[in-house]
Each structure stands twice: as C-alpha cells, then as structure tokens.
Amino acid sequence: GYVVGFFSLESKIWKTTDGGSTWTTHTTAGANYLNTLHFIDENNGYAAGGSLGSEIIKTTNGGSTWDLVELYNAPALYSLHFIDQTTGVAGGGDGRILISTNSGVNWNSAWCPSSMEINSLVFINSTTGFGFGSGDVYIKTTNGGLNWTEEEFGWTVNRLFSDSCLTPNGKIHAAGNYGIVIRSTKRGANWQKPASDTE
C-alpha cells in the first residue's frame, strides 16, 4: 500500500509491504504538494499535485524511485486515474483536465467546460468516466477523457466532493464534506442520496 502527503515542509510517499504494520519513506523526485497517487500494477504508479503549477511523477519500480514529468501552465492537480497501461487522466483546479496516451510521458489538455476543482475521477470502462469536486455539478466523458460535458445531479448538492469509487457490482459512489454521500446504480444516469450509511 501507498500513502502520499505533506510533512516537514515537503511532500513524501510512504510504502508498506506488511499490511500497514511498518512504512518506509520514499523520495518524490523534487515534486512538492502532492495530492493524489494511482498505481496501475505493482511496479508502475503515478502521483500528482503542485502549488503554483501542476506536477506529475512516475515510478516503474514499485515506488523505490520516482521521475518528474515536467508540466507547464497548468493548475495544481487533485485527481489522477489511469484507464489502462497507456491512458491516464488528471484533474485539477479551474476545471483543468490533462490526458496522456503514452504512459505518462507527455500530457495534453482535454476539452472541459467546467470551472470547478476536480478532486476525484472514476471510470466505469475505457470510455466513460466522471469527475467530482466543487459545486452542484459533475463532469462526464464518453470518449476516454478527450472531451467532457458538465452535468447536473438533478437536485441541489452544495457540497465539496473529495473522493469517488466504482464498486464491484457497478455502483458509482462519491463522498464529500459534511458527510455527503451520493451514488448511481445506473452508470451515472441518475444519482441518489442513500437514506443511511448502511446502503
């Protein structure tokens, strides 16, 4: 398992190989203010963040060492998801979406009409994905992250979403501040607020 965070005035990545009993600290290739990380297998992983600009780092040896990917003129990144071994999508401030189709070597801007902070990305297959963050809307792509649309939940949310996930049975869940949890059982076609935390 891995954890990314900010400690003693610098970003750090911690790794455990014994179920969380002990952790080792790894360098971040000079990257700072890391917010998110995503591993596509036991060796290949990515972490992203930034303060004045966006930063993405990559490892090919299970987190032992990391290489910095240079990015310019892009807001800080808050979310990162790889659809497969080669295609990755990152979301950040001001509705910025970056996409890579060559295993994180190069990143380009995708078209997105939103201005919200994109704190979490989740894909239900290789083409359809969702982004959650600030505001009463979410974003959706149906072509693997190249283009996005801004969609409404259907009711006022007024919450900041910080995380989302796809369950094994195909439900999409998103969670945020003040205990808000929403879900879709129809691949994002509708959204519900569960009546209790056991649903």
VODO-410859 format. One line per field, with one value per residue: x negated, y, z of N, C-alpha, C in turn; residue number from 1; residue in three letters. Coordinates in pm, whole numbers, plus 50000, padded with zeros to 5 digits. Layout:
BEGIN
n.east	c(X,...)
n.north	c(Y,...)
n.up	c(Z,...)
ca.east	c(X,...)
ca.north	c(Y,...)
ca.up	c(Z,...)
c.east	c(X,...)
c.north	c(Y,...)
c.up	c(Z,...)
pos	c(NUM,...)
code	c(ALA,...)
***
This chain:
BEGIN
n.east	c(49918,49972,49914,49961,49850,49800,49534,49325,49252,49230,49332,49408,49384,49511,49461,49593,49532,49626,49894,49948,49825,49560,49387,49210,49021,49017,48844,48952,48870,48824,49073,49343,49609,49786,50093,50238,50233,50183,50172,50109,50028,49822,49571,49576,49660,49817,49801,49950,49980,49896,49843,49803,49800,49873,49773,49646,49534,49358,49324,49150,49070,49211,49227,48980,48802,48862,48956,48964,49219,49230,49447,49621,49785,50029,50294,50281,50295,50544,50653,50613,50609,50557,50670,50589,50281,50155,50314,50387,50561,50583,50709,50773,50749,50977,51127,50949,50836,50605,50457,50293,50158,49947,49837,49787,49571,49601,49831,50143,50384,50726,51059,51276,51566,51609,51552,51493,51314,51156,51167,51175,51166,51336,51365,51590,51554,51345,51406,51603,51626,51623,51609,51564,51613,51609,51915,52252,52254,52126,51867,51851,51725,51734,51558,51312,51183,51106,51289,51522,51835,52046,52256,52572,52675,52943,53065,53013,52691,52467,52215,51873,51706,51476,51381,51426,51562,51579,51782,51756,51999,52080,52180,52155,51998,51976,51817,51816,51774,51925,52042,52168,52283,52325,52476,52482,52671,52705,52498,52427,52651,52853,52874,52854,52924,52827,53037,52930,52617,52570,52646)
n.north	c(49881,50236,50576,50921,51246,51557,51664,51801,52028,51930,51717,51370,51017,50724,50374,50049,49705,49511,49501,49741,49754,49846,50126,50269,50553,50735,50915,51201,51288,51561,51677,51865,51931,51714,51557,51328,50980,50699,50361,50137,49879,49649,49763,50001,50331,50653,50990,51302,51662,51980,52337,52626,52545,52249,51915,51597,51279,50972,50621,50318,50104,50008,50221,50270,50451,50769,50956,51286,51441,51701,51976,52253,52573,52487,52433,52334,51983,51753,51503,51175,50924,50617,50468,50246,50073,50269,50502,50786,51009,51329,51552,51892,52225,52490,52345,52204,51948,51699,51477,51172,50962,50799,50646,50833,50989,51221,51494,51636,51901,51837,51894,52075,52211,52306,52494,52409,52274,51972,51705,51428,51139,50887,50593,50391,50222,50183,50409,50574,50810,50994,51305,51464,51733,52062,52244,52218,52036,51780,51632,51463,51213,51045,50948,50846,51049,51259,51461,51650,51692,51910,51817,51802,51703,51680,51773,52010,52012,52139,52087,51991,51758,51497,51242,50940,50627,50309,50037,49674,49570,49756,50006,50360,50567,50874,51090,51351,51669,51745,51499,51411,51169,51023,50823,50627,50389,50329,50360,50631,50756,50838,50991,50933,51006,50813,50673,50590,50508,50246,50161)
n.up	c(50000,49959,50061,50016,50102,50289,50476,50725,50570,50310,50036,50072,50009,50133,50184,50236,50295,50449,50518,50647,50895,50917,50768,50492,50384,50082,49825,49627,49378,49367,49346,49486,49723,49672,49589,49517,49420,49199,49121,48857,48842,49032,49000,48841,48884,48959,49078,49170,49186,49302,49336,49255,48995,48798,48884,48798,48888,48826,48876,48806,48942,49163,49342,49457,49336,49179,48888,48762,48577,48356,48362,48235,48275,48388,48620,48972,49045,49150,49126,48983,48742,48582,48295,48155,48080,47926,47898,48075,48300,48442,48688,48786,48931,48835,48649,48492,48282,48216,47982,47907,47661,47632,47843,48047,47969,47813,47849,47766,47728,47780,47647,47847,47985,48240,48545,48794,49080,49028,49210,49219,49013,48830,48640,48455,48249,47956,47816,47940,48193,48509,48683,48999,49231,49335,49378,49233,49031,48808,48602,48284,48065,47751,47574,47659,47804,47640,47568,47764,47937,48128,48386,48564,48893,48946,49167,49433,49561,49689,49810,49871,49694,49758,49704,49509,49389,49219,49268,49299,49202,49018,49100,49133,49362,49542,49772,50021,50193,50516,50549,50315,50088,49779,49518,49217,49054,48796,48605,48613,48511,48680,49008,49358,49700,49957,50210,50449,50615,50574,50329)
ca.east	c(50000,49900,49977,49894,49888,49708,49483,49197,49232,49209,49416,49346,49460,49481,49499,49592,49538,49670,50031,49958,49757,49446,49387,49083,49036,48952,48829,49055,48806,48832,49211,49394,49754,49855,50229,50305,50150,50256,50087,50180,49988,49733,49449,49597,49751,49807,49850,49969,50011,49849,49892,49814,49822,49901,49660,49675,49415,49384,49232,49161,49012,49285,49214,48844,48756,48962,48909,49052,49269,49242,49572,49620,49910,50144,50323,50250,50375,50603,50701,50534,50661,50515,50772,50515,50137,50105,50401,50411,50635,50561,50799,50719,50823,51036,51179,50844,50819,50490,50465,50173,50184,49820,49790,49746,49453,49649,49967,50206,50511,50851,51160,51370,51633,51632,51452,51484,51198,51186,51096,51178,51205,51366,51407,51662,51496,51236,51452,51695,51573,51689,51524,51639,51537,51687,52034,52369,52244,52014,51831,51861,51666,51772,51455,51184,51123,51069,51388,51606,51952,52085,52389,52635,52720,53088,53107,52907,52598,52399,52111,51745,51675,51332,51341,51528,51516,51668,51788,51754,52129,52106,52233,52062,52019,51895,51830,51760,51779,52048,52098,52247,52252,52424,52445,52558,52680,52731,52384,52429,52773,52927,52797,52938,52865,52872,53109,52849,52480,52561,52685)
ca.north	c(50000,50363,50698,51043,51357,51669,51653,51871,52122,51867,51602,51240,50899,50613,50244,49935,49573,49415,49529,49865,49750,49936,50209,50327,50681,50741,51049,51237,51344,51706,51724,51912,51947,51603,51539,51205,50883,50589,50254,50052,49744,49655,49837,50128,50421,50795,51081,51434,51770,52111,52456,52729,52473,52108,51823,51454,51195,50836,50515,50191,50000,49993,50335,50287,50578,50840,51051,51401,51477,51846,52030,52398,52646,52406,52446,52221,51864,51693,51367,51106,50789,50553,50378,50125,50092,50383,50620,50842,51134,51402,51665,51993,52347,52561,52251,52158,51805,51661,51338,51112,50838,50728,50601,50943,51061,51354,51525,51742,51947,51791,51999,52064,52341,52337,52573,52358,52193,51831,51637,51283,51084,50745,50543,50265,50141,50253,50532,50655,50848,51102,51386,51527,51835,52168,52286,52131,51966,51689,51627,51329,51187,50919,50913,50820,51167,51362,51569,51638,51777,51940,51761,51831,51586,51676,51839,52093,51938,52240,52021,51971,51616,51474,51108,50861,50491,50217,49913,49555,49546,49859,50132,50472,50641,50994,51136,51483,51730,51738,51365,51383,51051,51000,50704,50598,50245,50316,50408,50776,50809,50904,51000,50924,51024,50699,50710,50557,50474,50101,50131)
ca.up	c(50000,49948,50110,49975,50189,50307,50613,50745,50460,50180,50009,50092,49975,50222,50129,50328,50232,50551,50559,50723,51025,50907,50647,50452,50316,49952,49770,49530,49258,49370,49341,49613,49734,49605,49640,49477,49351,49137,49068,48761,48879,49148,48969,48772,48954,48932,49181,49111,49278,49257,49406,49152,48870,48819,48885,48796,48896,48783,48919,48733,49027,49287,49432,49511,49281,49101,48788,48749,48445,48354,48312,48240,48252,48428,48764,49058,49018,49269,49099,48881,48716,48458,48243,48123,48093,47849,47900,48207,48305,48567,48705,48875,48952,48721,48552,48402,48261,48136,47938,47849,47587,47616,47975,48132,47920,47774,47891,47690,47782,47721,47648,47959,48000,48381,48618,48930,49116,49004,49319,49207,48884,48830,48509,48463,48142,47889,47751,48020,48323,48580,48771,49107,49303,49395,49307,49222,48903,48788,48461,48228,47935,47688,47476,47723,47865,47543,47580,47882,47949,48265,48409,48692,48969,48947,49289,49488,49646,49770,49887,49806,49688,49767,49661,49442,49361,49149,49344,49212,49138,48920,49153,49148,49486,49564,49911,50041,50326,50594,50545,50195,50008,49674,49440,49096,49025,48652,48528,48610,48451,48787,49133,49477,49834,50038,50332,50566,50580,50551,50193)
c.east	c(49914,49984,49895,49942,49779,49665,49346,49157,49197,49303,49338,49441,49416,49534,49494,49601,49582,49808,50046,49890,49636,49450,49247,49111,48957,48947,48931,48997,48818,48972,49257,49546,49827,49991,50288,50205,50234,50156,50169,50139,49885,49607,49473,49702,49721,49858,49855,50003,49968,49904,49913,49838,49845,49774,49711,49542,49455,49281,49256,49105,49080,49267,49077,48783,48866,48894,49012,49090,49293,49376,49572,49760,50033,50167,50280,50346,50420,50646,50625,50588,50609,50619,50711,50366,50086,50186,50430,50481,50610,50654,50745,50810,50873,51086,51076,50835,50697,50501,50332,50212,50056,49755,49729,49623,49489,49794,50018,50340,50627,50954,51260,51433,51647,51521,51434,51349,51237,51103,51090,51228,51233,51415,51477,51621,51392,51278,51529,51639,51643,51588,51610,51550,51629,51811,52142,52369,52129,51980,51830,51792,51717,51672,51316,51112,51085,51160,51478,51727,51980,52230,52440,52680,52872,53148,52987,52821,52528,52295,51983,51713,51524,51289,51458,51472,51623,51666,51788,51887,52172,52167,52122,52098,51928,51922,51762,51783,51919,52118,52178,52194,52363,52382,52530,52555,52700,52623,52384,52553,52863,52844,52893,52854,52914,52935,53026,52711,52463,52600,52564)
c.north	c(50125,50476,50816,51156,51461,51671,51720,51952,52057,51748,51473,51131,50787,50484,50138,49806,49466,49451,49651,49864,49843,50007,50260,50454,50681,50885,51073,51307,51496,51761,51766,51928,51838,51578,51402,51109,50767,50489,50169,49906,49757,49736,49978,50212,50566,50872,51220,51536,51903,52221,52568,52669,52327,52024,51679,51380,51051,50741,50391,50076,49994,50103,50355,50418,50636,50935,51161,51423,51627,51887,52182,52454,52562,52424,52322,52106,51800,51549,51308,50965,50739,50451,50243,50156,50219,50511,50665,50976,51198,51522,51762,52112,52407,52466,52195,52006,51785,51514,51295,50984,50759,50699,50714,51019,51204,51370,51644,51778,51885,51903,51975,52201,52387,52425,52523,52290,52046,51748,51487,51243,50936,50707,50409,50170,50224,50385,50626,50681,50970,51175,51460,51628,51935,52198,52180,52050,51866,51692,51482,51324,51054,50878,50904,50941,51277,51484,51541,51729,51800,51898,51801,51703,51571,51736,51915,52012,52032,52179,52012,51822,51596,51337,51039,50723,50416,50085,49794,49528,49661,49988,50235,50545,50763,51045,51271,51536,51726,51605,51331,51258,51036,50877,50700,50448,50220,50388,50559,50838,50877,50899,51002,50958,50908,50745,50683,50514,50322,50063,50136)
c.up	c(50000,50008,50061,50064,50199,50452,50620,50621,50328,50164,50027,50044,50068,50160,50238,50248,50332,50607,50647,50858,51027,50772,50620,50372,50186,49901,49660,49407,49251,49364,49481,49606,49655,49671,49615,49414,49302,49082,48973,48776,48992,49124,48919,48842,48925,49054,49122,49218,49219,49343,49305,49014,48900,48810,48878,48802,48869,48840,48834,48816,49164,49387,49492,49463,49193,49005,48772,48603,48446,48293,48332,48218,48283,48577,48841,49031,49148,49249,48981,48866,48583,48417,48209,48133,48026,47866,48043,48198,48441,48570,48807,48893,48822,48612,48457,48401,48173,48101,47877,47778,47564,47752,48056,48088,47883,47816,47811,47752,47706,47729,47760,47983,48144,48438,48761,48954,49102,49101,49303,49069,48898,48690,48527,48351,48071,47826,47843,48159,48379,48667,48872,49178,49368,49312,49301,49093,48908,48639,48414,48093,47882,47581,47539,47776,47769,47550,47698,47870,48097,48284,48547,48760,48965,49071,49345,49584,49742,49863,49803,49810,49683,49718,49593,49414,49283,49224,49248,49141,49047,48970,49164,49277,49488,49704,49926,50180,50385,50579,50421,50124,49905,49595,49314,49073,48877,48571,48509,48549,48554,48914,49250,49600,49920,50168,50457,50520,50558,50407,50101)
pos	c(1,2,3,4,5,6,7,8,9,10,11,12,13,14,15,16,17,18,19,20,21,22,23,24,25,26,27,28,29,30,31,32,33,34,35,36,37,38,39,40,41,42,43,44,45,46,47,48,49,50,51,52,53,54,55,56,57,58,59,60,61,62,63,64,65,66,67,68,69,70,71,72,73,74,75,76,77,78,79,80,81,82,83,84,85,86,87,88,89,90,91,92,93,94,95,96,97,98,99,100,101,102,103,104,105,106,107,108,109,110,111,112,113,114,115,116,117,118,119,120,121,122,123,124,125,126,127,128,129,130,131,132,133,134,135,136,137,138,139,140,141,142,143,144,145,146,147,148,149,150,151,152,153,154,155,156,157,158,159,160,161,162,163,164,165,166,167,168,169,170,171,172,173,174,175,176,177,178,179,180,181,182,183,184,185,186,187,188,189,190,191,192,193,194,195,196,197,198,199)
code	c(GLY,TYR,VAL,VAL,GLY,PHE,PHE,SER,LEU,GLU,SER,LYS,ILE,TRP,LYS,THR,THR,ASP,GLY,GLY,SER,THR,TRP,THR,THR,HIS,THR,THR,ALA,GLY,ALA,ASN,TYR,LEU,ASN,THR,LEU,HIS,PHE,ILE,ASP,GLU,ASN,ASN,GLY,TYR,ALA,ALA,GLY,GLY,SER,LEU,GLY,SER,GLU,ILE,ILE,LYS,THR,THR,ASN,GLY,GLY,SER,THR,TRP,ASP,LEU,VAL,GLU,LEU,TYR,ASN,ALA,PRO,ALA,LEU,TYR,SER,LEU,HIS,PHE,ILE,ASP,GLN,THR,THR,GLY,VAL,ALA,GLY,GLY,GLY,ASP,GLY,ARG,ILE,LEU,ILE,SER,THR,ASN,SER,GLY,VAL,ASN,TRP,ASN,SER,ALA,TRP,CYS,PRO,SER,SER,MET,GLU,ILE,ASN,SER,LEU,VAL,PHE,ILE,ASN,SER,THR,THR,GLY,PHE,GLY,PHE,GLY,SER,GLY,ASP,VAL,TYR,ILE,LYS,THR,THR,ASN,GLY,GLY,LEU,ASN,TRP,THR,GLU,GLU,GLU,PHE,GLY,TRP,THR,VAL,ASN,ARG,LEU,PHE,SER,ASP,SER,CYS,LEU,THR,PRO,ASN,GLY,LYS,ILE,HIS,ALA,ALA,GLY,ASN,TYR,GLY,ILE,VAL,ILE,ARG,SER,THR,LYS,ARG,GLY,ALA,ASN,TRP,GLN,LYS,PRO,ALA,SER,ASP,THR,GLU)
***
